[in-house]
Amino acid sequence: MDAVLQALADPSRRTVLGILREHPATAGELAAALPIARPGVSRHLRVLREAGLVDVHQDAQRRIYTLRPEALVDLDDWLNDYRALWQNRLDALHTEIARGKKARK
C-alpha cells in the first residue's frame, strides 16, 4: 500500500490515473495532457506500473496503458474505517443542525 500512496502523492500521476479511468491511452496521449516533458511522463508511468496501478501492453509500435483499479482495493479497505468515522460525525452534525432548526421555530 505504501507504493500506491507514494504514487498517488504526485498530481501528474493522479492526472494520468484520471485519464486512464476514462479510457486506455498511449504514452503520447498521456504526455499531451501533462505540462511536463515526455521523459518525465515516462518516469511517472514507471512509478505507476511499479505500484501496480497501471498495466501496459504493446500494440505494434505503441504502448497502451490501462488502469488497474484492483491495486486500490487495499487502500480503499484502509480508508473504510476513516469513512465510517467521518460518516458518524457528519450524521451527528446533521442531527444537531436539525435540532437547532426545530428549536428556532
C-alpha positions as CSV (number, residue, x, y, z in Angstrom):
1,M,0.0,0.0,0.0
2,D,2.9,2.4,0.6
3,A,3.9,2.3,-3.1
4,V,0.3,3.1,-4.1
5,L,0.2,6.0,-1.6
6,Q,3.6,7.4,-2.9
7,A,2.4,7.1,-6.5
8,L,-0.8,8.9,-5.7
9,A,1.0,11.7,-3.9
10,D,2.0,13.3,-7.2
11,P,-0.6,15.4,-9.1
12,S,0.7,14.4,-12.5
13,R,0.3,10.8,-11.7
14,R,-3.2,11.4,-10.4
15,T,-4.0,13.2,-13.7
16,V,-2.7,10.1,-15.6
17,L,-4.9,7.8,-13.5
18,G,-7.9,10.1,-14.1
19,I,-7.4,9.8,-17.9
20,L,-6.9,6.1,-17.7
21,R,-10.1,5.8,-15.6
22,E,-11.9,7.0,-18.6
23,H,-10.1,5.0,-21.3
24,P,-6.8,3.3,-22.2
25,A,-4.2,5.7,-23.6
26,T,-0.8,5.7,-25.3
27,A,2.1,7.4,-23.6
28,G,1.9,10.2,-26.2
29,E,-1.8,10.9,-25.4
30,L,-0.9,11.0,-21.7
31,A,2.1,13.3,-22.4
32,A,-0.1,15.7,-24.3
33,A,-2.3,16.0,-21.2
34,L,0.6,17.0,-18.9
35,P,2.7,20.1,-18.7
36,I,5.9,18.2,-18.5
37,A,8.4,16.7,-20.9
38,R,8.0,13.2,-22.3
39,P,10.9,11.7,-20.2
40,G,9.1,13.0,-17.1
41,V,5.9,11.3,-18.2
42,S,7.8,8.1,-18.8
43,R,9.1,8.3,-15.2
44,H,5.6,8.8,-13.9
45,L,4.3,5.8,-15.9
46,R,7.1,3.7,-14.5
47,V,6.2,4.6,-10.9
48,L,2.5,3.8,-11.6
49,R,3.5,0.5,-13.2
50,E,5.7,-0.4,-10.2
51,A,3.0,0.4,-7.8
52,G,0.6,-1.9,-9.7
53,L,-1.7,1.0,-10.7
54,V,-1.4,0.6,-14.5
55,D,-0.7,-2.1,-17.0
56,V,1.0,-1.6,-20.3
57,H,0.8,-3.7,-23.5
58,Q,2.5,-3.4,-26.8
59,D,0.3,-2.7,-29.9
60,A,2.6,-2.6,-32.9
61,Q,4.8,0.5,-32.2
62,R,2.6,1.8,-29.5
63,R,2.4,1.1,-25.8
64,I,-1.2,1.2,-24.5
65,Y,-1.7,2.0,-20.8
66,T,-4.7,0.8,-18.8
67,L,-5.8,1.4,-15.2
68,R,-5.6,-1.5,-12.7
69,P,-8.3,-0.5,-10.2
70,E,-7.7,-3.6,-8.1
71,A,-4.5,-2.1,-6.9
72,L,-6.6,0.4,-5.0
73,V,-8.5,-2.3,-3.0
74,D,-6.1,-2.3,0.0
75,L,-6.2,1.5,0.1
76,D,-9.9,1.5,0.0
77,D,-10.1,-1.0,2.8
78,W,-7.8,1.1,4.9
79,L,-9.8,4.2,4.2
80,N,-13.1,2.5,5.1
81,D,-12.5,2.9,8.8
82,Y,-12.0,6.6,8.3
83,R,-15.0,6.9,6.1
84,A,-17.1,5.3,8.9
85,L,-15.7,7.7,11.5
86,W,-16.5,10.7,9.4
87,Q,-19.9,9.5,8.4
88,N,-20.8,9.1,12.1
89,R,-19.5,12.6,12.8
90,L,-21.4,14.1,9.9
91,D,-24.6,12.2,10.9
92,A,-24.2,13.7,14.4
93,L,-23.7,17.2,13.0
94,H,-26.8,16.8,10.8
95,T,-28.8,15.8,13.9
96,E,-27.6,18.9,15.8
97,I,-28.4,21.2,12.9
98,A,-31.9,19.7,12.7
99,R,-32.4,20.2,16.5
100,G,-31.3,23.8,16.2
101,K,-33.8,24.5,13.4
102,K,-36.6,22.9,15.4
103,A,-35.6,25.0,18.5
104,R,-35.8,28.3,16.5
105,K,-39.3,27.6,15.3
